[in-house]
Amino acid sequence: MSNHIAFPGLGGLSFDIDPVAFSFGNLEVRWYGICICLGLILAVAYAYPRFTQFHTNDDQVLNLLLLCIPSAVLGARAYYV
């Protein structure tokens, strides 16, 4: 099963993209998961140098992220169910 993506305003570009990026046995890694993880990594990389601008402790913020990210994932899954 693939998704058809078309860009008619760009000379009629179109692609057929498989939603599964790769798999390990029965575990499938999908493109949306890769995009979410990449966005999270980029957000932390952008915010980390700015911590000192707001007079916060780097270690405390990173500890908070380590607590909040898994909690957000579990909360989103619980809401979905």
Sequence and secondary structure as in RCSB ss.txt:
>XXXX:A:sequence
MSNHIAFPGLGGLSFDIDPVAFSFGNLEVRWYGICICLGLILAVAYAYPRFTQFHTNDDQVLNLLLLCIPSAVLG
ARAYYV
>XXXX:A:secstr
  EEEEEGGGTSEEEEE SEEEEETTEEEEHHHHHHHHHHHHHHHHHGGGTGGGT  HHHHHHHHHHHHHHHHHH
HHHHH 
